[in-house]
Structure formats: C-alpha cells, structure tokens
Amino acid sequence: MPQRIQKRDGSIVTFDPEKIRHAIFRAAFEVLQDKTKASPIAERLTGIVIQKLVAVYKDKLLHVESIQDTVEATLMSEGYSQIAKSYILYRERRS
C-alpha cells in the first residue's frame, strides 16, 4: 500500500485510503440516495483502486491527481458511469 502522496500544493502527506472510500461513497450516495447501497460499492471499489495504484505506482510517489484519475477510470471500467459522472463533478468542486 502506498505510504505517502503529494497534494496539489506540493506538500507530502500520509496516504489515507479512507479518503478514497469517502469520495467514492459520496458520489455513489449522490446517485443512489441509499447509504446501504453506496457503502458496499465504495468499499469494493476502494480495494480495486488501491490494487491498481500499487501495481502502477509501486515505487513512485503518488500524486493526488493520479489517485483521482484511477478512481475515475475504475468507476467507468466497473460499469458505474453515473457514479463516475457524480465523482467527476465532486472532483471539480474540490479542486
């Protein structure tokens, strides 16, 4: 699992998978309006995202944009296009 990430402002912080799960959950909840459906989706997809990050960025410093790109690509590849759209809008609001 990644240890550190670089934020947009250049600072280096500890990697927190909960932030990925929370972002996916918020996007899923916005679409589904049901916490009991959004939560398992967020849990499963967070695991997939982390696996992809480990595989691609094994010995590299992760940048927040790389994480967000991976989340977006994972949502699309797993068939959650509406949630991906919500995530993209969430991402734009946060940037």
Backbone as XML, in Angstrom:
<?xml version="1.0"?>
<chain id="A" units="angstrom">
  <residue number="1" name="MET">
    <atom name="N" x="0.853" y="-1.175" z="0.000"/>
    <atom name="CA" x="0.000" y="0.000" z="0.000"/>
    <atom name="C" x="0.902" y="1.243" z="0.000"/>
  </residue>
  <residue number="2" name="PRO">
    <atom name="N" x="0.501" y="2.250" z="-0.761"/>
    <atom name="CA" x="1.288" y="3.490" z="-0.778"/>
    <atom name="C" x="1.390" y="4.086" z="0.628"/>
  </residue>
  <residue number="3" name="GLN">
    <atom name="N" x="2.498" y="4.737" z="0.883"/>
    <atom name="CA" x="2.711" y="5.338" z="2.193"/>
    <atom name="C" x="2.448" y="6.841" z="2.201"/>
  </residue>
  <residue number="4" name="ARG">
    <atom name="N" x="2.837" y="7.503" z="1.116"/>
    <atom name="CA" x="2.723" y="8.958" z="1.052"/>
    <atom name="C" x="2.201" y="9.393" z="-0.310"/>
  </residue>
  <residue number="5" name="ILE">
    <atom name="N" x="1.562" y="10.569" z="-0.312"/>
    <atom name="CA" x="1.098" y="11.156" z="-1.569"/>
    <atom name="C" x="1.482" y="12.629" z="-1.603"/>
  </residue>
  <residue number="6" name="GLN">
    <atom name="N" x="1.540" y="13.150" z="-2.810"/>
    <atom name="CA" x="1.808" y="14.574" z="-2.981"/>
    <atom name="C" x="0.495" y="15.270" z="-3.321"/>
  </residue>
  <residue number="7" name="LYS">
    <atom name="N" x="0.186" y="16.294" z="-2.540"/>
    <atom name="CA" x="-1.031" y="17.069" z="-2.768"/>
    <atom name="C" x="-0.795" y="18.101" z="-3.868"/>
  </residue>
  <residue number="8" name="ARG">
    <atom name="N" x="-1.865" y="18.760" z="-4.292"/>
    <atom name="CA" x="-1.772" y="19.779" z="-5.342"/>
    <atom name="C" x="-0.816" y="20.914" z="-4.979"/>
  </residue>
  <residue number="9" name="ASP">
    <atom name="N" x="-0.753" y="21.233" z="-3.706"/>
    <atom name="CA" x="0.111" y="22.337" z="-3.271"/>
    <atom name="C" x="1.576" y="21.917" z="-3.119"/>
  </residue>
  <residue number="10" name="GLY">
    <atom name="N" x="1.866" y="20.648" z="-3.420"/>
    <atom name="CA" x="3.237" y="20.153" z="-3.349"/>
    <atom name="C" x="3.599" y="19.488" z="-2.040"/>
  </residue>
  <residue number="11" name="SER">
    <atom name="N" x="2.759" y="19.634" z="-1.026"/>
    <atom name="CA" x="3.066" y="19.023" z="0.268"/>
    <atom name="C" x="2.908" y="17.499" z="0.185"/>
  </residue>
  <residue number="12" name="ILE">
    <atom name="N" x="3.676" y="16.813" z="1.011"/>
    <atom name="CA" x="3.644" y="15.357" z="1.080"/>
    <atom name="C" x="2.912" y="14.971" z="2.359"/>
  </residue>
  <residue number="13" name="VAL">
    <atom name="N" x="1.910" y="14.117" z="2.219"/>
    <atom name="CA" x="1.108" y="13.684" z="3.365"/>
    <atom name="C" x="0.991" y="12.163" z="3.373"/>
  </residue>
  <residue number="14" name="THR">
    <atom name="N" x="0.569" y="11.627" z="4.487"/>
    <atom name="CA" x="0.359" y="10.192" z="4.628"/>
    <atom name="C" x="-0.828" y="9.746" z="3.782"/>
  </residue>
  <residue number="15" name="PHE">
    <atom name="N" x="-0.651" y="8.636" z="3.085"/>
    <atom name="CA" x="-1.721" y="8.062" z="2.280"/>
    <atom name="C" x="-2.833" y="7.575" z="3.201"/>
  </residue>
  <residue number="16" name="ASP">
    <atom name="N" x="-4.066" y="7.943" z="2.874"/>
    <atom name="CA" x="-5.226" y="7.555" z="3.676"/>
    <atom name="C" x="-6.297" y="6.981" z="2.749"/>
  </residue>
  <residue number="17" name="PRO">
    <atom name="N" x="-6.414" y="5.647" z="2.702"/>
    <atom name="CA" x="-7.413" y="5.041" z="1.808"/>
    <atom name="C" x="-8.840" y="5.437" z="2.156"/>
  </residue>
  <residue number="18" name="GLU">
    <atom name="N" x="-9.051" y="5.882" z="3.377"/>
    <atom name="CA" x="-10.393" y="6.318" z="3.784"/>
    <atom name="C" x="-10.862" y="7.506" z="2.952"/>
  </residue>
  <residue number="19" name="LYS">
    <atom name="N" x="-9.938" y="8.339" z="2.518"/>
    <atom name="CA" x="-10.316" y="9.485" z="1.690"/>
    <atom name="C" x="-10.836" y="9.023" z="0.329"/>
  </residue>
  <residue number="20" name="ILE">
    <atom name="N" x="-10.254" y="7.966" z="-0.201"/>
    <atom name="CA" x="-10.737" y="7.395" z="-1.464"/>
    <atom name="C" x="-12.130" y="6.821" z="-1.257"/>
  </residue>
  <residue number="21" name="ARG">
    <atom name="N" x="-12.284" y="6.033" z="-0.202"/>
    <atom name="CA" x="-13.580" y="5.410" z="0.092"/>
    <atom name="C" x="-14.651" y="6.477" z="0.288"/>
  </residue>
  <residue number="22" name="HIS">
    <atom name="N" x="-14.313" y="7.524" z="1.013"/>
    <atom name="CA" x="-15.282" y="8.586" z="1.287"/>
    <atom name="C" x="-15.704" y="9.298" z="-0.009"/>
  </residue>
  <residue number="23" name="ALA">
    <atom name="N" x="-14.756" y="9.576" z="-0.884"/>
    <atom name="CA" x="-15.086" y="10.255" z="-2.147"/>
    <atom name="C" x="-15.984" y="9.382" z="-3.023"/>
  </residue>
  <residue number="24" name="ILE">
    <atom name="N" x="-15.661" y="8.095" z="-3.088"/>
    <atom name="CA" x="-16.500" y="7.178" z="-3.881"/>
    <atom name="C" x="-17.880" y="7.062" z="-3.236"/>
  </residue>
  <residue number="25" name="PHE">
    <atom name="N" x="-17.914" y="6.949" z="-1.911"/>
    <atom name="CA" x="-19.195" y="6.848" z="-1.208"/>
    <atom name="C" x="-20.064" y="8.068" z="-1.494"/>
  </residue>
  <residue number="26" name="ARG">
    <atom name="N" x="-19.483" y="9.259" z="-1.394"/>
    <atom name="CA" x="-20.272" y="10.478" z="-1.627"/>
    <atom name="C" x="-20.848" y="10.511" z="-3.038"/>
  </residue>
  <residue number="27" name="ALA">
    <atom name="N" x="-20.042" y="10.119" z="-4.014"/>
    <atom name="CA" x="-20.528" y="10.104" z="-5.398"/>
    <atom name="C" x="-21.625" y="9.049" z="-5.568"/>
  </residue>
  <residue number="28" name="ALA">
    <atom name="N" x="-21.413" y="7.874" z="-4.980"/>
    <atom name="CA" x="-22.407" y="6.801" z="-5.082"/>
    <atom name="C" x="-23.699" y="7.184" z="-4.365"/>
  </residue>
  <residue number="29" name="PHE">
    <atom name="N" x="-23.574" y="7.783" z="-3.198"/>
    <atom name="CA" x="-24.759" y="8.185" z="-2.444"/>
    <atom name="C" x="-25.539" y="9.263" z="-3.190"/>
  </residue>
  <residue number="30" name="GLU">
    <atom name="N" x="-24.824" y="10.176" z="-3.827"/>
    <atom name="CA" x="-25.498" y="11.233" z="-4.588"/>
    <atom name="C" x="-26.362" y="10.641" z="-5.700"/>
  </residue>
  <residue number="31" name="VAL">
    <atom name="N" x="-25.886" y="9.560" z="-6.306"/>
    <atom name="CA" x="-26.625" y="8.917" z="-7.391"/>
    <atom name="C" x="-27.718" y="7.993" z="-6.842"/>
  </residue>
  <residue number="32" name="LEU">
    <atom name="N" x="-27.364" y="7.169" z="-5.863"/>
    <atom name="CA" x="-28.269" y="6.116" z="-5.392"/>
    <atom name="C" x="-29.213" y="6.567" z="-4.280"/>
  </residue>
  <residue number="33" name="GLN">
    <atom name="N" x="-28.836" y="7.601" z="-3.544"/>
    <atom name="CA" x="-29.640" y="8.103" z="-2.421"/>
    <atom name="C" x="-29.948" y="7.012" z="-1.400"/>
  </residue>
  <residue number="34" name="ASP">
    <atom name="N" x="-28.999" y="6.084" z="-1.213"/>
    <atom name="CA" x="-29.199" y="4.979" z="-0.288"/>
    <atom name="C" x="-27.840" y="4.565" z="0.276"/>
  </residue>
  <residue number="35" name="LYS">
    <atom name="N" x="-27.617" y="4.826" z="1.552"/>
    <atom name="CA" x="-26.334" y="4.514" z="2.181"/>
    <atom name="C" x="-26.030" y="3.024" z="2.161"/>
  </residue>
  <residue number="36" name="THR">
    <atom name="N" x="-27.082" y="2.188" z="2.286"/>
    <atom name="CA" x="-26.849" y="0.747" z="2.322"/>
    <atom name="C" x="-26.402" y="0.200" z="0.973"/>
  </residue>
  <residue number="37" name="LYS">
    <atom name="N" x="-26.675" y="0.927" z="-0.097"/>
    <atom name="CA" x="-26.191" y="0.525" z="-1.425"/>
    <atom name="C" x="-24.858" y="1.194" z="-1.752"/>
  </residue>
  <residue number="38" name="ALA">
    <atom name="N" x="-24.706" y="2.438" z="-1.330"/>
    <atom name="CA" x="-23.488" y="3.190" z="-1.646"/>
    <atom name="C" x="-22.271" y="2.657" z="-0.890"/>
  </residue>
  <residue number="39" name="SER">
    <atom name="N" x="-22.459" y="2.254" z="0.348"/>
    <atom name="CA" x="-21.338" y="1.829" z="1.179"/>
    <atom name="C" x="-20.603" y="0.600" z="0.639"/>
  </residue>
  <residue number="40" name="PRO">
    <atom name="N" x="-21.304" y="-0.489" z="0.284"/>
    <atom name="CA" x="-20.572" y="-1.645" z="-0.236"/>
    <atom name="C" x="-19.884" y="-1.359" z="-1.581"/>
  </residue>
  <residue number="41" name="ILE">
    <atom name="N" x="-20.479" y="-0.516" z="-2.384"/>
    <atom name="CA" x="-19.850" y="-0.120" z="-3.654"/>
    <atom name="C" x="-18.548" y="0.606" z="-3.359"/>
  </residue>
  <residue number="42" name="ALA">
    <atom name="N" x="-18.594" y="1.542" z="-2.424"/>
    <atom name="CA" x="-17.395" y="2.304" z="-2.069"/>
    <atom name="C" x="-16.310" y="1.390" z="-1.506"/>
  </residue>
  <residue number="43" name="GLU">
    <atom name="N" x="-16.692" y="0.460" z="-0.670"/>
    <atom name="CA" x="-15.719" y="-0.471" z="-0.086"/>
    <atom name="C" x="-15.044" y="-1.308" z="-1.163"/>
  </residue>
  <residue number="44" name="ARG">
    <atom name="N" x="-15.843" y="-1.895" z="-2.037"/>
    <atom name="CA" x="-15.295" y="-2.772" z="-3.079"/>
    <atom name="C" x="-14.412" y="-2.001" z="-4.046"/>
  </residue>
  <residue number="45" name="LEU">
    <atom name="N" x="-14.879" y="-0.851" z="-4.487"/>
    <atom name="CA" x="-14.120" y="-0.086" z="-5.469"/>
    <atom name="C" x="-12.854" y="0.522" z="-4.870"/>
  </residue>
  <residue number="46" name="THR">
    <atom name="N" x="-12.875" y="0.844" z="-3.594"/>
    <atom name="CA" x="-11.663" y="1.343" z="-2.945"/>
    <atom name="C" x="-10.572" y="0.281" z="-2.992"/>
  </residue>
  <residue number="47" name="GLY">
    <atom name="N" x="-10.939" y="-0.942" z="-2.747"/>
    <atom name="CA" x="-9.967" y="-2.041" z="-2.837"/>
    <atom name="C" x="-9.386" y="-2.183" z="-4.230"/>
  </residue>
  <residue number="48" name="ILE">
    <atom name="N" x="-10.233" y="-2.065" z="-5.237"/>
    <atom name="CA" x="-9.776" y="-2.160" z="-6.622"/>
    <atom name="C" x="-8.841" y="-1.002" z="-6.955"/>
  </residue>
  <residue number="49" name="VAL">
    <atom name="N" x="-9.208" y="0.189" z="-6.532"/>
    <atom name="CA" x="-8.378" y="1.377" z="-6.791"/>
    <atom name="C" x="-7.000" y="1.193" z="-6.149"/>
  </residue>
  <residue number="50" name="ILE">
    <atom name="N" x="-6.964" y="0.744" z="-4.910"/>
    <atom name="CA" x="-5.684" y="0.562" z="-4.225"/>
    <atom name="C" x="-4.832" y="-0.484" z="-4.929"/>
  </residue>
  <residue number="51" name="GLN">
    <atom name="N" x="-5.448" y="-1.579" z="-5.385"/>
    <atom name="CA" x="-4.705" y="-2.592" z="-6.129"/>
    <atom name="C" x="-4.086" y="-1.999" z="-7.390"/>
  </residue>
  <residue number="52" name="LYS">
    <atom name="N" x="-4.847" y="-1.199" z="-8.105"/>
    <atom name="CA" x="-4.330" y="-0.569" z="-9.322"/>
    <atom name="C" x="-3.196" y="0.398" z="-9.004"/>
  </residue>
  <residue number="53" name="LEU">
    <atom name="N" x="-3.345" y="1.175" z="-7.951"/>
    <atom name="CA" x="-2.305" y="2.131" z="-7.569"/>
    <atom name="C" x="-1.016" y="1.411" z="-7.205"/>
  </residue>
  <residue number="54" name="VAL">
    <atom name="N" x="-1.120" y="0.328" z="-6.445"/>
    <atom name="CA" x="0.057" y="-0.441" z="-6.058"/>
    <atom name="C" x="0.747" y="-1.010" z="-7.291"/>
  </residue>
  <residue number="55" name="ALA">
    <atom name="N" x="-0.036" y="-1.517" z="-8.236"/>
    <atom name="CA" x="0.533" y="-2.118" z="-9.437"/>
    <atom name="C" x="1.250" y="-1.098" z="-10.323"/>
  </residue>
  <residue number="56" name="VAL">
    <atom name="N" x="0.679" y="0.078" z="-10.462"/>
    <atom name="CA" x="1.225" y="1.071" z="-11.389"/>
    <atom name="C" x="2.265" y="1.975" z="-10.730"/>
  </residue>
  <residue number="57" name="TYR">
    <atom name="N" x="2.047" y="2.336" z="-9.497"/>
    <atom name="CA" x="2.902" y="3.324" z="-8.829"/>
    <atom name="C" x="3.700" y="2.700" z="-7.689"/>
  </residue>
  <residue number="58" name="LYS">
    <atom name="N" x="4.092" y="1.459" z="-7.863"/>
    <atom name="CA" x="4.740" y="0.679" z="-6.813"/>
    <atom name="C" x="5.859" y="1.445" z="-6.094"/>
  </residue>
  <residue number="59" name="ASP">
    <atom name="N" x="6.811" y="1.956" z="-6.827"/>
    <atom name="CA" x="7.965" y="2.617" z="-6.215"/>
    <atom name="C" x="8.002" y="4.113" z="-6.484"/>
  </residue>
  <residue number="60" name="LYS">
    <atom name="N" x="6.864" y="4.668" z="-6.845"/>
    <atom name="CA" x="6.808" y="6.088" z="-7.182"/>
    <atom name="C" x="5.962" y="6.838" z="-6.158"/>
  </residue>
  <residue number="61" name="LEU">
    <atom name="N" x="6.245" y="8.120" z="-6.036"/>
    <atom name="CA" x="5.422" y="8.977" z="-5.185"/>
    <atom name="C" x="4.102" y="9.230" z="-5.906"/>
  </residue>
  <residue number="62" name="LEU">
    <atom name="N" x="3.030" y="8.951" z="-5.224"/>
    <atom name="CA" x="1.694" y="9.172" z="-5.788"/>
    <atom name="C" x="1.329" y="10.641" z="-5.717"/>
  </residue>
  <residue number="63" name="HIS">
    <atom name="N" x="0.675" y="11.119" z="-6.734"/>
    <atom name="CA" x="0.132" y="12.470" z="-6.733"/>
    <atom name="C" x="-1.388" y="12.345" z="-6.620"/>
  </residue>
  <residue number="64" name="VAL">
    <atom name="N" x="-2.008" y="13.277" z="-5.949"/>
    <atom name="CA" x="-3.456" y="13.228" z="-5.741"/>
    <atom name="C" x="-4.199" y="13.113" z="-7.074"/>
  </residue>
  <residue number="65" name="GLU">
    <atom name="N" x="-3.698" y="13.753" z="-8.110"/>
    <atom name="CA" x="-4.353" y="13.676" z="-9.420"/>
    <atom name="C" x="-4.322" y="12.252" z="-9.973"/>
  </residue>
  <residue number="66" name="SER">
    <atom name="N" x="-3.224" y="11.537" z="-9.732"/>
    <atom name="CA" x="-3.126" y="10.147" z="-10.189"/>
    <atom name="C" x="-4.151" y="9.271" z="-9.483"/>
  </residue>
  <residue number="67" name="ILE">
    <atom name="N" x="-4.330" y="9.521" z="-8.211"/>
    <atom name="CA" x="-5.320" y="8.763" z="-7.446"/>
    <atom name="C" x="-6.709" y="9.046" z="-7.998"/>
  </residue>
  <residue number="68" name="GLN">
    <atom name="N" x="-7.019" y="10.306" z="-8.203"/>
    <atom name="CA" x="-8.345" y="10.670" z="-8.703"/>
    <atom name="C" x="-8.580" y="10.132" z="-10.109"/>
  </residue>
  <residue number="69" name="ASP">
    <atom name="N" x="-7.554" y="10.154" z="-10.954"/>
    <atom name="CA" x="-7.688" y="9.574" z="-12.298"/>
    <atom name="C" x="-7.981" y="8.080" z="-12.209"/>
  </residue>
  <residue number="70" name="THR">
    <atom name="N" x="-7.310" y="7.402" z="-11.277"/>
    <atom name="CA" x="-7.519" y="5.965" z="-11.104"/>
    <atom name="C" x="-8.918" y="5.678" z="-10.587"/>
  </residue>
  <residue number="71" name="VAL">
    <atom name="N" x="-9.402" y="6.481" z="-9.676"/>
    <atom name="CA" x="-10.773" y="6.312" z="-9.174"/>
    <atom name="C" x="-11.764" y="6.474" z="-10.326"/>
  </residue>
  <residue number="72" name="GLU">
    <atom name="N" x="-11.582" y="7.522" z="-11.094"/>
    <atom name="CA" x="-12.486" y="7.785" z="-12.219"/>
    <atom name="C" x="-12.462" y="6.631" z="-13.225"/>
  </residue>
  <residue number="73" name="ALA">
    <atom name="N" x="-11.278" y="6.162" z="-13.587"/>
    <atom name="CA" x="-11.152" y="5.056" z="-14.545"/>
    <atom name="C" x="-11.771" y="3.775" z="-13.984"/>
  </residue>
  <residue number="74" name="THR">
    <atom name="N" x="-11.599" y="3.541" z="-12.695"/>
    <atom name="CA" x="-12.165" y="2.344" z="-12.064"/>
    <atom name="C" x="-13.683" y="2.395" z="-12.061"/>
  </residue>
  <residue number="75" name="LEU">
    <atom name="N" x="-14.243" y="3.533" z="-11.727"/>
    <atom name="CA" x="-15.702" y="3.670" z="-11.762"/>
    <atom name="C" x="-16.234" y="3.342" z="-13.156"/>
  </residue>
  <residue number="76" name="MET">
    <atom name="N" x="-15.572" y="3.863" z="-14.169"/>
    <atom name="CA" x="-16.024" y="3.620" z="-15.548"/>
    <atom name="C" x="-15.851" y="2.143" z="-15.931"/>
  </residue>
  <residue number="77" name="SER">
    <atom name="N" x="-14.679" y="1.576" z="-15.633"/>
    <atom name="CA" x="-14.419" y="0.194" z="-16.039"/>
    <atom name="C" x="-15.289" y="-0.812" z="-15.294"/>
  </residue>
  <residue number="78" name="GLU">
    <atom name="N" x="-15.762" y="-0.444" z="-14.123"/>
    <atom name="CA" x="-16.627" y="-1.331" z="-13.345"/>
    <atom name="C" x="-18.108" y="-1.126" z="-13.651"/>
  </residue>
  <residue number="79" name="GLY">
    <atom name="N" x="-18.414" y="-0.235" z="-14.593"/>
    <atom name="CA" x="-19.790" y="-0.058" z="-15.038"/>
    <atom name="C" x="-20.608" y="0.958" z="-14.251"/>
  </residue>
  <residue number="80" name="TYR">
    <atom name="N" x="-19.951" y="1.818" z="-13.517"/>
    <atom name="CA" x="-20.657" y="2.814" z="-12.719"/>
    <atom name="C" x="-20.533" y="4.193" z="-13.368"/>
  </residue>
  <residue number="81" name="SER">
    <atom name="N" x="-21.039" y="4.334" z="-14.564"/>
    <atom name="CA" x="-20.871" y="5.591" z="-15.297"/>
    <atom name="C" x="-21.586" y="6.763" z="-14.633"/>
  </residue>
  <residue number="82" name="GLN">
    <atom name="N" x="-22.757" y="6.540" z="-14.061"/>
    <atom name="CA" x="-23.470" y="7.633" z="-13.381"/>
    <atom name="C" x="-22.723" y="8.080" z="-12.129"/>
  </residue>
  <residue number="83" name="ILE">
    <atom name="N" x="-22.175" y="7.116" z="-11.410"/>
    <atom name="CA" x="-21.386" y="7.451" z="-10.228"/>
    <atom name="C" x="-20.102" y="8.144" z="-10.658"/>
  </residue>
  <residue number="84" name="ALA">
    <atom name="N" x="-19.518" y="7.714" z="-11.762"/>
    <atom name="CA" x="-18.315" y="8.366" z="-12.286"/>
    <atom name="C" x="-18.606" y="9.823" z="-12.620"/>
  </residue>
  <residue number="85" name="LYS">
    <atom name="N" x="-19.749" y="10.074" z="-13.217"/>
    <atom name="CA" x="-20.121" y="11.451" z="-13.547"/>
    <atom name="C" x="-20.248" y="12.278" z="-12.273"/>
  </residue>
  <residue number="86" name="SER">
    <atom name="N" x="-20.888" y="11.719" z="-11.263"/>
    <atom name="CA" x="-21.019" y="12.405" z="-9.980"/>
    <atom name="C" x="-19.638" y="12.638" z="-9.361"/>
  </residue>
  <residue number="87" name="TYR">
    <atom name="N" x="-18.754" y="11.652" z="-9.464"/>
    <atom name="CA" x="-17.398" y="11.777" z="-8.919"/>
    <atom name="C" x="-16.623" y="12.876" z="-9.646"/>
  </residue>
  <residue number="88" name="ILE">
    <atom name="N" x="-16.763" y="12.938" z="-10.950"/>
    <atom name="CA" x="-16.074" y="13.967" z="-11.736"/>
    <atom name="C" x="-16.531" y="15.353" z="-11.282"/>
  </residue>
  <residue number="89" name="LEU">
    <atom name="N" x="-17.824" y="15.509" z="-11.085"/>
    <atom name="CA" x="-18.340" y="16.798" z="-10.611"/>
    <atom name="C" x="-17.848" y="17.097" z="-9.192"/>
  </residue>
  <residue number="90" name="TYR">
    <atom name="N" x="-17.813" y="16.088" z="-8.332"/>
    <atom name="CA" x="-17.286" y="16.232" z="-6.972"/>
    <atom name="C" x="-15.811" y="16.643" z="-7.035"/>
  </residue>
  <residue number="91" name="ARG">
    <atom name="N" x="-15.084" y="15.997" z="-7.920"/>
    <atom name="CA" x="-13.658" y="16.285" z="-8.077"/>
    <atom name="C" x="-13.442" y="17.728" z="-8.526"/>
  </residue>
  <residue number="92" name="GLU">
    <atom name="N" x="-14.255" y="18.201" z="-9.449"/>
    <atom name="CA" x="-14.140" y="19.581" z="-9.911"/>
    <atom name="C" x="-14.429" y="20.569" z="-8.792"/>
  </residue>
  <residue number="93" name="ARG">
    <atom name="N" x="-15.413" y="20.262" z="-7.966"/>
    <atom name="CA" x="-15.739" y="21.149" z="-6.844"/>
    <atom name="C" x="-14.600" y="21.202" z="-5.836"/>
  </residue>
  <residue number="94" name="ARG">
    <atom name="N" x="-13.902" y="20.085" z="-5.657"/>
    <atom name="CA" x="-12.823" y="20.000" z="-4.673"/>
    <atom name="C" x="-11.516" y="20.618" z="-5.161"/>
  </residue>
  <residue number="95" name="SER">
    <atom name="N" x="-11.336" y="20.737" z="-6.475"/>
    <atom name="CA" x="-10.042" y="21.207" z="-6.989"/>
    <atom name="C" x="-9.898" y="22.690" z="-7.000"/>
  </residue>
</chain>
